[in-house]
Amino acid sequence: MRGVNAFVLALTRLKCRGAALLLFAVFCVHGSILESIPAQAETLAETMRAAEEGDGSAANRLGVWYEKGKNGLAKNAAKAVFWYRKGASRGNIYAMHNLGDCYLHHVGVPFDARLAFAWYRKTAEMGGGLGYEDLGRFFITHGFEKPNSTLAKVWLTAAARQGRTNAQEMLLALGGEKQEVEGPRPPCQRTERGRKHLRGTIREIVEDKEIGELIIRIEQHRRLTDVLVWTDVEDKALSAILADNPIGKSVSLETVRTTGLQTTTAQCVTVCEYIPHTIHREQTRASARASSESGVDIYIGVSGLLLGANLDGTWVDADTLQNDPDFHAKRFQGGLKGDLYSKDAFLCECSTGQLINEQPPENVKEYGSMADVPLFVMQTADGVYKVDKEPVLFLGSPHKKIDPFPRRPRYLTSGLDIFEQDVRTLLLSEGLKDPSVSLKSVCAVDMDGDGKEEYVVHAENFLGHTSVPMTGERGMYSLVFVVREVSGERLVSPLAQYICHGRNEHSKEGAVPALHKPVFICDVNGDGLLEVVLSSTYYEGRDVILFVWQGKDFLEVLREGLGT
C-alpha cells in the first residue's frame, strides 16, 4: 500500500482539476455494475430461472442483488461471486468486470491482483471499453508489485478511444493527450491456432514482473522462437529448470499459437505461448540410446511423414536428422528401400521419394503450407501408396530388414472391467469428478520380452463431438497408458493424456483438446523391445509420437507434427 499512498500524495499536490477527477474516479467506493433491466421488470423467480438456464445477463443481476442485498435478497458475498462466475462463464462482460472487482476489493474471495487483472483482461478481450478502463484503473491503483502509470496510460488511451469518458479524464490527469473517439473495437478473444512441440536450446530469458510473464528465447537450428510464459500458474517442472542456470540448456516443451490482447500495447497480436507443465530437460544423445544398440541405421515414417531415425542405437528426430551438420552424411534421401506395415502385419515393399520440403520451389508450391513438414512419397510395385484411413508404418534401412512383430499384440474383447476401473481411478486422481468411463481398446503384448504381458489402454470421451473441437468442455478426456505387474503390484504409466476439468477461471484449462490414440505397438529399431507410436490429433493438426521402453518406464524420443 505504500506505493499507492505515495502515488495519491503526488497527485494531490498537483492541485489541478484533472488530478481531482482522477482521484474521484479511481478511489470511489467499489460498486458493481447492474445491466439495464427490460422495460417490464423481471421478478426474482424469473431472473433466478433464467440464470439457472444459462442466461449470463440474469446471472450477473443475481450477483449484484446478492452483493448489495437488493430485490428481497440478503447480502451474501459468496453467492454474489458464485453468480458472477456463472455469468462470466457465459461471456457476460459485466459479470467479468464484477468478478475482477471482487478479487481487487476482497468481496467474497481473498484479494488477488492477478485474478482481478485476468478478469479485467477478459472483459477487454470481448471488445468492451469497460475492460480497457478497468485495466487502466488497475495499473493506477495496484499493478502487480506497484502502480505503473505507463501501462495505465496504454489502457486508458484504448478505453478513451472507445468513448469512455472517465478513462479520458483519468488519462488527461496522468499527463496523456486527449483521444479522438473511434468507437467500439471488435472482440480480441483468446483464440488458439495450433499446438506445436518445440525442442531447442534456451538462449535468453526476459522477465517482466510488472505484468507477470516471462519470454523464453529458444534456438532451434539457428532459428530463434520467443515463447510467452505466464507466471501465475504453479509449474514445478518449469521452476526446476529456471532455478538451475537454464541458459544454454536443451529443453523440450509444448506451445500453442495464441491470438489475444498484448498487455503492454493493448493490441490484438499472435504469440507462441507455453502450455503449463510440459517443459522438461532434453536427454543427451548418449542417454537416449536404445537398451541394446543395433549397430544399424533405421529410418522411421508414419503414413508418409518422416518421424526420424535410429542411427547406430541413437534416436534422432527428423528436424535434427535433416539440418544438424553432425548427421549430414546420414540425412534421409529419396530412393531409400523399406517396408510398409499395418498395425499388426506386413503390407508390401516400397522405396521413398525425396522429402517434399526439400524439392525445388516450383514443386513445393503444389503442397502449400504442408511444404514445411517432412513428407515423402511411398512408391510400391503397384504405384504410389495412398493412405486411406488406417495409418501405415515405414521402416527403411540400407543394411538390414527389421521384424517389427517379434511378439504379436492381441486386442482384448472381454474381462475389461479392471481396465475401466484403472481409467476411473486415473481420472479421479487428476481431479475429474464423477467421470463417465469410455474404454476404446486394450492391447495385450509382452513389451520387454520377459514372458509377462503388459497392457496398452486407450480411453476417450469427447462428449459426442465427431471431430476434435477448438476448445474443451468439462469432463472431456483422452488417455493412453500402460498397465503392468511389478512384484505383484499393478502399476499404471500414462503415455499421453488430455483432461478438461473446466475449473480454471483463466480459461487456460485444457487449452487445446488433443485426441490421443495408439497406432502401432511394435519394434521399430530391431533391439527386441517394443515401442509405442501414438497419434495426437488436435484442431487443425496432428502429432505423431514414439515412446520407447527404458528399463522401468517409457520415454518419448521422437515427435513430428502436421498442421498449423
C-alpha positions in Angstrom: 0.0 0.0 0.0 3.0 2.4 0.5 3.4 2.7 -3.3 -0.3 3.6 -3.7 -0.2 6.2 -0.9 2.8 7.8 -2.4 1.1 7.9 -5.8 -2.0 9.5 -4.2 0.0 12.1 -2.4 1.9 13.1 -5.5 -1.4 13.6 -7.3 -3.0 15.7 -4.6 0.0 18.0 -4.7 -0.8 18.8 -8.3 -3.8 20.9 -7.2 -5.4 20.6 -10.6 -8.9 19.7 -11.9 -7.5 16.7 -13.7 -5.9 15.2 -10.6 -9.1 15.8 -8.6 -11.1 14.0 -11.2 -8.6 11.2 -11.3 -8.7 10.7 -7.5 -12.5 10.7 -7.6 -12.7 8.2 -10.5 -10.1 5.8 -9.0 -10.7 5.8 -5.3 -14.5 5.8 -5.3 -16.2 3.0 -3.3 -16.4 -0.2 -5.2 -19.8 -0.5 -7.0 -20.9 -3.5 -9.1 -22.4 -2.9 -12.5 -26.1 -3.9 -13.0 -27.2 -4.2 -16.6 -30.3 -2.5 -17.7 -33.5 -4.4 -16.9 -36.0 -5.0 -19.7 -38.9 -2.5 -19.7 -41.2 -4.9 -17.9 -39.3 -5.6 -14.8 -38.5 -9.3 -14.0 -39.4 -10.9 -10.8 -36.7 -12.6 -8.7 -38.1 -16.0 -9.6 -37.9 -15.2 -13.3 -34.3 -13.9 -13.0 -33.3 -17.0 -11.0 -34.8 -19.3 -13.6 -33.1 -17.5 -16.5 -29.8 -17.6 -14.7 -30.0 -21.3 -14.0 -30.9 -21.9 -17.6 -27.6 -20.2 -18.7 -28.6 -16.6 -19.2 -25.3 -14.7 -18.4 -27.1 -11.3 -18.0 -29.5 -12.8 -15.5 -26.7 -14.4 -13.6 -24.9 -11.1 -13.3 -28.0 -9.4 -12.0 -28.4 -12.0 -9.3 -24.7 -11.4 -8.3 -25.3 -7.7 -7.9 -28.5 -8.3 -5.9 -26.7 -10.7 -3.5 -23.7 -8.4 -3.1 -25.9 -5.3 -2.4 -28.7 -7.0 -0.6 -31.4 -5.9 -3.1 -34.6 -7.2 -4.5 -35.5 -9.2 -1.4 -32.2 -11.0 -1.1 -29.9 -10.8 2.0 -26.4 -9.7 1.4 -24.2 -12.7 0.6 -20.8 -12.1 -0.9 -20.1 -15.8 -1.6 -23.3 -16.2 -3.5 -22.6 -13.0 -5.4 -19.2 -14.4 -6.5 -20.9 -17.7 -7.5 -23.4 -15.9 -9.8 -20.7 -13.6 -11.2 -18.7 -16.7 -12.2 -21.8 -18.2 -13.9 -22.4 -15.0 -15.8 -18.7 -14.7 -16.8 -18.6 -18.3 -18.0 -21.4 -17.4 -20.4 -19.4 -14.5 -21.8 -21.1 -11.6 -20.0 -18.6 -8.8 -19.8 -20.4 -7.1 -16.9 -20.1 -10.3 -14.8 -16.4 -10.5 -15.8 -15.9 -6.9 -14.6 -17.7 -7.5 -11.3 -15.7 -10.7 -10.7 -12.5 -8.7 -11.2 -13.7 -6.1 -8.8 -14.4 -8.8 -6.2 -10.8 -10.0 -6.4 -9.5 -6.5 -6.2 -11.7 -5.4 -3.3 -11.8 -8.7 -1.3 -15.5 -9.3 -1.8 -16.4 -12.9 -1.2 -12.9 -14.0 -2.2 -9.4 -13.3 -1.0 -7.6 -10.3 -2.5 -5.8 -11.4 -5.7 -4.4 -8.8 -8.0 -3.5 -11.3 -10.7 -7.0 -12.8 -10.9 -8.5 -9.3 -10.9 -6.2 -8.5 -13.8 -7.2 -11.7 -15.6 -10.9 -11.0 -15.5 -10.5 -7.3 -16.5 -8.4 -8.5 -19.4 -11.1 -10.9 -20.5 -13.6 -8.1 -20.4 -11.3 -6.1 -22.7 -10.8 -9.1 -25.0 -14.6 -9.2 -25.5 -14.2 -5.7 -27.1 -15.6 -3.8 -24.1 -14.2 -0.4 -23.4 -15.2 -1.1 -19.8 -12.4 -3.7 -19.6 -9.8 -1.3 -21.0 -10.8 1.2 -18.4 -10.7 -1.4 -15.7 -7.1 -2.2 -16.7 -6.1 1.4 -16.7 -7.5 1.9 -13.2 -5.9 -1.3 -12.1 -2.4 -0.1 -13.0 -3.1 3.3 -11.4 -4.0 1.8 -8.0 -2.3 -1.5 -7.8 -0.3 -3.1 -10.6 1.4 -6.4 -9.7 4.1 -5.1 -7.4 3.5 -1.3 -7.6 1.4 1.1 -9.6 2.5 1.7 -13.2 1.4 4.9 -14.8 3.0 3.9 -18.2 0.8 0.9 -18.5 -2.2 2.8 -17.1 -1.9 5.3 -20.0 -1.8 2.4 -22.6 -5.1 1.0 -21.4 -6.8 4.3 -20.7 -5.9 5.5 -24.2 -7.6 2.4 -25.6 -10.6 3.0 -23.4 -10.9 6.7 -24.3 -10.8 5.9 -28.0 -13.9 3.8 -27.4 -15.7 6.7 -25.8 -15.2 6.0 -22.1 -15.4 9.5 -20.5 -13.9 8.5 -17.2 -10.9 7.0 -19.0 -10.4 10.2 -20.9 -10.4 12.3 -17.7 -8.0 9.9 -15.9 -5.7 9.9 -19.0 -5.5 13.7 -19.0 -4.8 13.8 -15.3 -1.9 11.4 -15.9 -0.5 13.8 -18.5 -1.8 12.0 -21.5 -3.3 13.5 -24.6 -7.0 13.8 -25.4 -8.1 11.0 -27.7 -10.5 11.1 -30.6 -13.4 8.6 -30.2 -13.1 5.8 -32.7 -16.0 3.7 -31.4 -16.2 0.1 -30.2 -13.4 -2.4 -31.1 -14.2 -5.9 -32.3 -13.5 -8.7 -29.8 -10.0 -10.0 -29.5 -10.9 -13.1 -27.6 -8.2 -15.6 -26.8 -8.1 -17.9 -29.8 -5.7 -20.9 -30.1 -4.4 -21.6 -33.6 -2.4 -24.9 -33.3 -0.3 -26.8 -30.9 3.4 -27.5 -31.5 6.2 -29.5 -29.9 9.4 -27.4 -29.6 12.9 -28.7 -28.9 15.9 -26.4 -28.7 18.4 -24.5 -26.5 17.5 -21.7 -24.1 19.4 -18.6 -25.2 17.8 -15.8 -23.2 15.1 -15.2 -20.5 13.4 -11.9 -20.2 11.2 -11.4 -17.1 8.6 -8.7 -16.7 7.3 -8.9 -13.1 5.0 -5.9 -13.8 2.7 -8.0 -16.0 3.5 -11.4 -14.6 5.2 -13.0 -17.7 8.4 -14.4 -19.0 9.8 -14.6 -22.5 12.0 -17.6 -23.1 14.0 -17.3 -26.2 14.7 -20.8 -27.7 17.1 -21.5 -30.5 16.3 -24.4 -32.8 18.8 -24.9 -35.8 19.8 -21.2 -35.8 16.2 -20.0 -35.6 15.0 -18.2 -32.5 11.5 -18.6 -31.1 10.1 -16.4 -28.4 7.8 -18.3 -26.0 5.5 -16.4 -23.7 5.1 -17.9 -20.2 2.5 -16.7 -17.7 3.9 -17.0 -14.2 0.6 -17.1 -12.3 0.4 -20.9 -12.7 2.4 -23.1 -10.3 4.6 -25.3 -12.5 7.3 -27.4 -10.7 8.9 -28.6 -13.9 9.4 -25.0 -15.2 10.6 -23.8 -11.7 13.2 -26.6 -11.6 14.6 -25.6 -15.0 14.7 -21.9 -14.3 16.3 -22.4 -10.9 19.3 -24.3 -12.5 21.0 -21.7 -14.6 19.0 -22.5 -17.8 20.9 -20.5 -20.4 22.5 -22.9 -22.9 20.4 -25.9 -21.7 18.4 -28.1 -24.1 14.7 -28.4 -23.4 11.5 -29.8 -24.9 8.1 -28.2 -24.4 4.6 -27.8 -25.8 3.4 -24.5 -27.2 0.3 -23.1 -28.7 0.0 -20.2 -31.1 -2.5 -17.8 -29.4 -4.2 -14.7 -30.5 -5.1 -12.2 -27.7 -4.6 -8.8 -26.2 -0.9 -7.8 -25.7 -0.6 -6.4 -22.2 2.0 -3.7 -23.0 0.3 -2.3 -26.1 -3.4 -3.2 -25.8 -3.1 -4.5 -29.4 -4.5 -7.8 -30.7 -1.5 -10.0 -31.5 -0.5 -13.6 -32.1 2.1 -15.1 -29.8 3.7 -18.5 -29.2 2.5 -19.4 -25.7 3.9 -22.1 -23.3 1.4 -24.8 -22.2 2.0 -25.3 -18.4 3.6 -28.5 -17.0 5.0 -29.6 -20.4 8.6 -28.5 -20.2 11.5 -30.9 -19.4 15.2 -31.1 -19.8 16.2 -32.9 -23.0 18.1 -36.2 -22.8 21.6 -36.2 -24.3 22.0 -38.3 -27.4 24.1 -40.8 -25.4 21.4 -41.2 -22.7 18.7 -41.6 -25.3 20.3 -44.7 -26.8 18.3 -47.9 -27.0 19.0 -50.6 -24.4 20.6 -52.8 -27.0 22.5 -50.9 -29.7 21.6 -52.4 -33.0 24.6 -51.0 -34.9 22.5 -50.2 -38.0 20.6 -47.2 -39.3 16.8 -47.4 -39.5 14.5 -44.6 -40.8 11.0 -44.4 -39.5 7.9 -42.9 -41.0 4.2 -42.9 -40.4 1.8 -42.5 -43.4 4.5 -40.7 -45.4 5.6 -38.4 -42.5 9.3 -38.8 -41.6 9.3 -39.3 -37.8 13.1 -39.6 -37.5 15.7 -42.4 -37.4 17.6 -44.7 -35.1 21.2 -44.3 -36.1 23.6 -46.9 -34.6 21.4 -47.0 -31.5 20.7 -43.3 -31.2 17.3 -41.7 -31.7 17.4 -38.7 -34.0 14.3 -36.6 -34.7 13.5 -35.5 -38.3 14.5 -31.9 -37.9 17.9 -32.8 -36.4 18.4 -35.5 -39.0 18.0 -33.2 -41.9 19.5 -30.0 -40.5 22.3 -30.8 -38.0 25.7 -30.9 -39.6 26.6 -33.9 -37.3 24.2 -36.0 -39.3 24.8 -34.7 -42.8 26.2 -37.9 -44.1 23.1 -39.8 -42.9 20.3 -37.5 -44.0 17.1 -39.0 -45.3 17.4 -39.3 -49.1 14.9 -40.3 -51.8 15.2 -43.9 -53.1 15.6 -45.5 -49.7 14.3 -49.1 -49.7 11.9 -50.2 -47.0 8.8 -52.0 -45.9 5.2 -50.9 -45.1 3.2 -52.3 -42.2 -0.3 -52.1 -40.8 -0.8 -52.2 -37.1 -0.1 -55.9 -37.0 1.0 -57.2 -40.4 3.5 -56.7 -43.3 1.9 -54.9 -46.3 4.4 -54.5 -49.1 7.9 -53.3 -50.0 8.4 -49.7 -51.1 11.0 -47.1 -52.0 10.8 -43.5 -50.8 10.7 -40.2 -52.8 12.6 -37.1 -51.8 11.2 -35.1 -48.9 8.6 -32.7 -50.2 10.1 -29.7 -48.3 13.4 -30.3 -49.9 12.2 -30.3 -53.5 12.6 -27.4 -55.9 10.4 -24.4 -55.1 8.2 -24.9 -58.2 7.3 -28.4 -56.9 6.7 -27.2 -53.3 4.1 -24.7 -54.4 1.7 -27.5 -55.1 1.6 -28.5 -51.4 1.1 -25.0 -49.9 1.5 -24.9 -46.1 2.3 -28.6 -45.9 5.7 -28.0 -47.5 7.3 -27.2 -44.2 6.8 -30.7 -42.8 8.9 -33.7 -43.8 6.5 -35.7 -46.1 7.7 -38.3 -48.6 6.1 -40.4 -51.3 5.9 -44.2 -50.8 6.4 -45.9 -54.2 5.4 -49.6 -54.4 5.2 -52.1 -57.2 1.6 -51.1 -57.8 2.3 -47.3 -57.8 2.3 -44.6 -55.2 0.9 -45.9 -51.9 -2.2 -43.8 -50.9 -3.0 -43.8 -47.2 -6.8 -44.2 -46.8 -7.9 -44.4 -43.2 -5.6 -46.8 -41.4 -2.1 -45.4 -40.8 0.9 -47.3 -42.2 4.4 -47.7 -40.7 7.5 -47.3 -42.9 10.8 -48.9 -41.8 13.7 -48.4 -44.1 17.3 -49.5 -43.7 20.2 -49.7 -46.2 21.7 -52.7 -44.4 19.1 -54.8 -42.5 15.5 -56.0 -42.6 13.5 -55.3 -39.4 10.9 -57.6 -38.0 8.7 -55.2 -36.1 6.5 -58.0 -34.6 8.7 -60.4 -32.6 5.7 -60.7 -30.3 2.3 -60.1 -31.7 -0.2 -57.8 -29.9 -3.7 -59.1 -29.2 -6.7 -56.9 -28.6 -9.0 -57.9 -25.7 -12.8 -58.0 -26.0 -13.7 -59.4 -22.6 -12.5 -59.0 -19.0 -12.3 -55.3 -19.4 -13.8 -54.3 -16.0 -10.5 -54.0 -14.3 -9.2 -51.6 -17.0 -12.3 -49.5 -16.8 -11.5 -49.2 -13.0 -8.0 -48.1 -14.0 -9.4 -45.3 -16.1 -11.8 -44.2 -13.4 -9.0 -44.2 -10.8 -6.7 -42.2 -13.0 -9.4 -39.6 -13.9 -10.4 -39.2 -10.2 -6.7 -38.8 -9.2 -6.5 -36.0 -11.8 -9.4 -34.2 -10.2 -12.2 -35.1 -12.6 -15.3 -35.6 -10.6 -17.8 -38.4 -11.3 -16.1 -39.4 -14.7 -18.0 -41.3 -17.4 -15.7 -44.1 -18.4 -15.4 -44.8 -22.1 -12.9 -47.6 -23.0 -11.8 -47.7 -26.6 -9.2 -50.5 -26.7 -6.9 -52.7 -24.6 -3.9 -54.3 -26.3 -2.1 -57.1 -24.5 1.5 -57.7 -25.5 4.9 -58.6 -23.9 6.7 -55.3 -24.3 10.1 -56.3 -23.0 10.3 -60.0 -23.7 10.3 -61.2 -20.1 7.4 -63.6 -20.7 4.8 -61.3 -19.0 2.2 -59.3 -20.9 1.7 -55.5 -20.5 -1.5 -53.7 -21.5 -1.8 -50.6 -23.6 -5.1 -48.9 -22.7 -6.9 -46.3 -24.7 -9.9 -44.4 -23.2 -11.7 -41.4 -24.6 -14.8 -39.3 -24.1 -15.2 -36.3 -26.3 -18.8 -35.7 -25.3 -20.4 -36.5 -28.6 -18.0 -34.5 -30.8 -17.4 -36.2 -34.1 -14.1 -34.3 -34.6 -11.7 -32.6 -32.2 -13.1 -29.2 -31.2 -11.1 -26.0 -30.7 -11.9 -25.7 -27.0 -12.6 -28.2 -24.3 -15.7 -28.9 -22.2 -15.8 -30.1 -18.6 -15.5 -33.9 -18.5 -13.8 -34.3 -21.9 -10.7 -36.5 -21.9 -8.4 -38.7 -23.9 -6.0 -41.1 -22.3 -3.3 -43.7 -23.3 -1.5 -45.5 -20.6 0.3 -48.8 -19.9 -0.6 -51.3 -17.2 1.9 -53.8 -15.9 2.5 -56.0 -12.9 5.7 -55.5 -10.9 6.3 -57.6 -7.8 2.6 -58.3 -7.5 1.7 -54.6 -7.7 -0.4 -53.1 -10.5 1.3 -50.1 -12.0 -0.3 -47.5 -14.4 2.1 -45.4 -16.5 0.4 -42.6 -18.5 1.9 -42.0 -22.0 -0.4 -39.2 -23.1 -3.5 -37.6 -21.6 -5.8 -34.7 -22.1 -8.4 -33.9 -19.4 -10.6 -30.9 -19.2 -11.7 -30.1 -15.7 -13.5 -26.8 -16.5 -12.2 -25.4 -13.3 -9.5 -22.9 -14.3 -11.1 -19.5 -14.4 -8.3 -18.1 -16.6 -9.9 -20.2 -19.4 -6.5 -21.9 -19.9 -8.0 -25.2 -18.9 -7.1 -27.9 -21.4 -6.1 -25.1 -23.8 -6.2 -27.3 -27.0 -8.1 -30.5 -26.8 -6.0 -33.4 -28.0 -7.3 -36.8 -29.1 -4.6 -39.4 -28.3 -4.6 -42.8 -29.9 -2.1 -45.7 -30.1 -1.5 -46.6 -33.7 1.5 -49.1 -33.6 2.9 -51.3 -30.8 6.0 -52.9 -32.4 9.8 -53.0 -32.5 10.9 -50.3 -34.9 14.7 -50.5 -34.3 15.3 -54.2 -34.1 16.5 -54.3 -30.4 13.9 -56.8 -29.3 11.9 -54.2 -27.2 8.5 -53.0 -28.4 7.8 -49.3 -28.9 4.5 -47.4 -28.8 3.6 -45.0 -31.6 0.8 -42.5 -30.8 -1.2 -40.2 -32.9 -2.2 -37.0 -31.1 -4.9 -35.1 -33.1 -5.9 -31.5 -32.3 -7.9 -28.8 -34.1 -6.1 -28.1 -37.4 -3.3 -30.6 -36.9 -1.8 -33.8 -35.6 1.4 -35.0 -33.9 3.0 -38.5 -34.2 5.0 -39.5 -31.1 7.3 -42.5 -30.5 7.8 -43.9 -26.9 10.5 -46.4 -26.1 10.8 -48.8 -23.2 13.5 -47.6 -20.9 14.1 -50.1 -18.1 11.1 -49.4 -15.9 9.1 -46.9 -17.9 8.6 -45.2 -21.2 10.4 -42.2 -22.7 9.3 -40.0 -25.6 12.2 -40.0 -28.1 10.6 -38.8 -31.4 7.8 -36.5 -32.4 6.8 -34.8 -35.6 3.7 -32.7 -36.4 1.4 -31.9 -39.3 -0.7 -28.7 -39.1 -0.7 -25.1 -38.0 
